[in-house]
């Protein structure tokens, strides 16, 4: 857990993974962009994902220059921004959804900084349990890293297939909750095949930390989710669900249900 005073928010992610370990199950971690397709459907989608069996939900904070994201999530972010969804509106959506599963804010650094010095506490008060910052690599800004590490939210760190093992260990030591393992280089988006070196990547991260490992980038189908679930502690699916949400909330929830079943081997 991150240093600083313990909170209910920062405990819920650890509790969820502990429960999954006890039942020999793997986490389903869907990603959606806050305010997409619109505020009302965004709330309905979050609630639908919980009903579909999500263990942790990643809630994207819309940003004008999402460099790590592919076309689908970029478009969802732009759609949300066009409707006036900013950091405060994201917290409002989260609060109104009133979810019973842990939520991780998935954000670039700028929106969090614009949220003010109390942004992390306000996020925790709204129902967030963790925060993942896509553009804050280890050592880039120690003061900001300390702000996240000492805050009320679990600080989820990213590792890539090219990250050296020593750096993996250092990254994991500064994080909490779980480690997000990027399955491949590049941006987010649907892929037809899993990278062949994924088992080796996961093994290297596993040797560097005791935190649960959740794998994302490119996972879109139940059979892919099942294959990843055999290797990792959790499976992250974003672009495929966001793309389905463009069709309807029901389509996105149906996809989430099929992914849940795939992870469970049903």
PyMOL commands that set and color helices and strands:
alter all, ss='L'
color gray80, all
select helices_A, chain A and resi 8-22+39-51+71-82+87-97+109-114+119-126+142-149+165-173+198-208+222-229+239-247+249-263
alter helices_A, ss='H'
color red, helices_A
select strands_A, chain A and resi 27-33+56-60+102-107+130-133+154-159+178-182+212-216+234-237
alter strands_A, ss='S'
color yellow, strands_A
deselect
rebuild
show_as cartoon
